[in-house]
Amino acid sequence: MTVRTLAIAALAFAVSATAARAADPRYPNWPCAQAKVPEISLAAVWAGPELGDAETKWKDDSKITALVGKLAARKTPLDEAEKSVKDFLAGSAADKSTNAKLLFAGLFDTLNAQRSQVMSGLERVSHKQREAADKIREETIQLQALQDSTPRDDTKVDTMSNQLIWETRIFEDRRKVVRFVCEVPTTIDQRLFALGRVIQQEME
């Protein structure tokens, strides 16, 4: 077996091992080191008064929905989002409590939905990565057989070697992206908690 084939086999083993140990055993396709928490608990981020019908009525208020969209966007810096909350509620006067509940209800729904989308995407990519790892492992075995065959077809060996190198690079690039995206649910949690705290402080 050539040095190049040995290197490919080692890469394939690393790919396979990474895919095998990445998943939380409770969720086979969950690729992150962080434990999967499917939804944010309302009690974990809101200690204010009961939201009541605000949980559904926030969508009927155009000002609330517009502000929720701005606050929930990750491109909006958190300090800017917090200031927007304070400015909005400061101008709410007698409706401050109602508007505060509507605003938080909107944020809770919207950020939970964002979070679910990100987590579903991570699990889809993880599933593809597991399939890719299996394919790389199988093709490595095929390459080794080609390498040892007599007579040996060097053209086929080179073609499969290049294919494996390419597939392994793609796998590694995706793994790096997944590692980055794994931080997003936690960032969303932190954003909701921070904005919920500001809303509650403005209600007092």
C-alpha positions as CSV (number, residue, x, y, z in Angstrom):
1,M,0.0,0.0,0.0
2,T,1.4,3.4,-1.0
3,V,2.0,6.3,1.4
4,R,-0.8,8.2,-0.3
5,T,-3.2,5.3,0.2
6,L,-2.2,5.0,3.8
7,A,-2.9,8.7,4.2
8,I,-6.3,8.4,2.6
9,A,-7.2,5.4,4.8
10,A,-6.2,7.4,7.9
11,L,-8.3,10.3,6.8
12,A,-11.3,8.0,6.2
13,F,-10.8,6.5,9.7
14,A,-10.8,10.0,11.2
15,V,-13.9,11.0,9.3
16,S,-15.7,7.8,10.4
17,A,-14.7,8.2,14.0
18,T,-15.8,11.9,14.0
19,A,-19.2,11.0,12.6
20,A,-19.6,8.2,15.1
21,R,-18.9,10.1,18.3
22,A,-20.5,13.4,17.3
23,A,-24.1,12.5,18.1
24,D,-25.9,12.8,21.4
25,P,-27.1,9.3,22.1
26,R,-30.6,10.7,22.9
27,Y,-30.7,12.3,19.4
28,P,-28.8,10.2,16.8
29,N,-28.4,13.0,14.3
30,W,-27.6,15.8,16.8
31,P,-24.0,16.8,16.0
32,C,-23.2,19.3,18.7
33,A,-21.2,18.9,22.0
34,Q,-24.0,21.0,23.6
35,A,-26.9,18.9,24.8
36,K,-30.0,19.3,22.6
37,V,-32.8,21.2,24.2
38,P,-35.6,21.1,21.7
39,E,-37.4,24.2,22.9
40,I,-36.8,27.2,25.2
41,S,-38.9,27.0,28.3
42,L,-41.0,30.1,28.9
43,A,-40.3,29.8,32.7
44,A,-36.6,29.8,32.0
45,V,-36.7,33.3,30.3
46,W,-39.7,35.0,31.7
47,A,-40.5,35.8,35.3
48,G,-43.1,38.5,34.5
49,P,-46.9,38.4,34.6
50,E,-48.7,35.7,32.7
51,L,-48.8,36.5,29.0
52,G,-52.4,35.4,28.5
53,D,-53.8,36.2,25.1
54,A,-50.6,38.1,24.2
55,E,-49.2,34.8,23.1
56,T,-51.4,34.9,20.0
57,K,-52.5,38.6,19.7
58,W,-49.0,40.0,19.2
59,K,-49.2,39.0,15.5
60,D,-52.2,41.4,15.1
61,D,-50.2,44.5,16.0
62,S,-48.1,45.8,13.1
63,K,-45.8,47.9,15.3
64,I,-45.1,44.9,17.5
65,T,-44.4,42.5,14.6
66,A,-42.1,45.0,13.0
67,L,-40.1,45.5,16.2
68,V,-40.0,41.8,16.9
69,G,-38.5,41.2,13.5
70,K,-35.8,43.8,14.2
71,L,-35.0,42.6,17.7
72,A,-34.9,38.9,16.7
73,A,-32.5,39.5,13.8
74,R,-29.0,38.4,14.8
75,K,-27.6,41.2,12.6
76,T,-29.1,43.6,15.1
77,P,-26.5,44.2,17.9
78,L,-27.8,43.2,21.3
79,D,-27.1,46.6,22.8
80,E,-29.1,48.2,20.0
81,A,-31.9,45.8,20.5
82,E,-32.1,46.5,24.2
83,K,-32.2,50.3,23.5
84,S,-35.0,49.7,21.0
85,V,-37.0,47.9,23.7
86,K,-36.5,50.7,26.2
87,D,-37.4,53.4,23.7
88,F,-40.5,51.5,22.6
89,L,-41.8,50.8,26.1
90,A,-40.9,54.3,27.3
91,G,-43.4,55.7,24.8
92,S,-46.1,53.2,25.6
93,A,-47.5,55.2,28.6
94,A,-50.7,53.5,29.9
95,D,-50.3,50.5,27.5
96,K,-46.8,49.7,28.7
97,S,-47.7,46.4,30.4
98,T,-49.8,45.2,27.5
99,N,-47.2,46.2,25.0
100,A,-44.4,44.6,27.0
101,K,-46.3,41.3,27.1
102,L,-47.1,41.4,23.4
103,L,-43.4,42.2,22.6
104,F,-42.1,39.4,24.7
105,A,-44.6,36.9,23.4
106,G,-43.5,37.8,19.8
107,L,-39.9,37.4,20.7
108,F,-40.5,34.1,22.4
109,D,-42.4,32.7,19.4
110,T,-40.0,34.1,16.8
111,L,-36.7,33.2,18.5
112,N,-38.0,29.7,19.3
113,A,-38.9,29.2,15.7
114,Q,-35.5,30.4,14.6
115,R,-33.9,28.1,17.0
116,S,-35.9,25.1,15.8
117,Q,-35.0,25.9,12.2
118,V,-31.3,26.0,13.0
119,M,-31.5,22.8,15.0
120,S,-33.4,21.0,12.2
121,G,-30.8,22.1,9.7
122,L,-28.0,20.9,11.9
123,E,-29.6,17.4,12.2
124,R,-30.1,17.2,8.4
125,V,-26.5,18.1,7.8
126,S,-25.4,15.6,10.4
127,H,-27.4,12.8,8.8
128,K,-25.7,13.6,5.5
129,Q,-22.3,13.6,7.2
130,R,-22.9,10.2,8.6
131,E,-23.8,8.9,5.1
132,A,-20.7,10.6,3.7
133,A,-18.5,8.9,6.3
134,D,-20.0,5.5,5.4
135,K,-19.3,6.2,1.7
136,I,-15.7,7.3,2.3
137,R,-15.1,4.2,4.4
138,E,-16.5,1.9,1.7
139,E,-14.6,3.7,-1.0
140,T,-11.4,3.4,1.0
141,I,-11.8,-0.4,1.2
142,Q,-12.4,-0.4,-2.6
143,L,-9.2,1.6,-3.1
144,Q,-7.2,-0.7,-1.0
145,A,-8.5,-3.6,-3.1
146,L,-7.6,-1.8,-6.3
147,Q,-4.1,-1.0,-4.9
148,D,-3.5,-4.7,-4.1
149,S,-5.0,-6.2,-7.3
150,T,-3.0,-7.9,-10.0
151,P,-2.7,-6.5,-12.6
152,R,-3.1,-3.1,-11.0
153,D,-5.0,-0.4,-12.9
154,D,-3.1,2.8,-11.9
155,T,-5.6,5.0,-13.7
156,K,-8.5,3.7,-11.5
157,V,-6.3,3.9,-8.4
158,D,-5.5,7.6,-9.1
159,T,-9.1,8.5,-10.0
160,M,-10.4,6.9,-6.8
161,S,-7.6,8.4,-4.7
162,N,-8.4,11.9,-6.0
163,Q,-12.1,11.3,-5.4
164,L,-11.6,10.3,-1.8
165,I,-9.3,13.2,-1.1
166,W,-12.0,15.6,-2.5
167,E,-14.8,13.9,-0.6
168,T,-12.8,14.0,2.7
169,R,-12.1,17.7,2.2
170,I,-15.8,18.4,1.7
171,F,-16.6,16.4,4.8
172,E,-14.0,18.3,6.9
173,D,-15.3,21.7,5.6
174,R,-18.9,20.8,6.5
175,R,-17.7,19.7,10.0
176,K,-16.1,23.1,10.6
177,V,-19.4,24.8,9.5
178,V,-21.4,22.6,11.8
179,R,-19.1,23.4,14.7
180,F,-19.7,27.1,14.2
181,V,-23.5,26.7,13.7
182,C,-23.7,24.6,16.9
183,E,-23.2,27.9,18.8
184,V,-26.3,29.6,17.3
185,P,-29.0,28.0,19.5
186,T,-27.1,29.1,22.6
187,T,-26.7,32.6,21.1
188,I,-30.5,32.7,20.5
189,D,-31.1,31.6,24.1
190,Q,-28.9,34.3,25.4
191,R,-30.6,36.9,23.2
192,L,-34.1,36.0,24.4
193,F,-33.0,35.9,28.0
194,A,-31.4,39.3,27.8
195,L,-34.3,41.0,26.0
196,G,-36.8,39.4,28.3
197,R,-34.9,40.8,31.3
198,V,-35.0,44.3,29.8
199,I,-38.7,44.0,29.1
200,Q,-39.4,43.0,32.6
201,Q,-37.3,45.7,34.1
202,E,-39.1,48.3,32.0
203,M,-42.4,47.0,33.3
204,E,-41.5,47.6,36.9
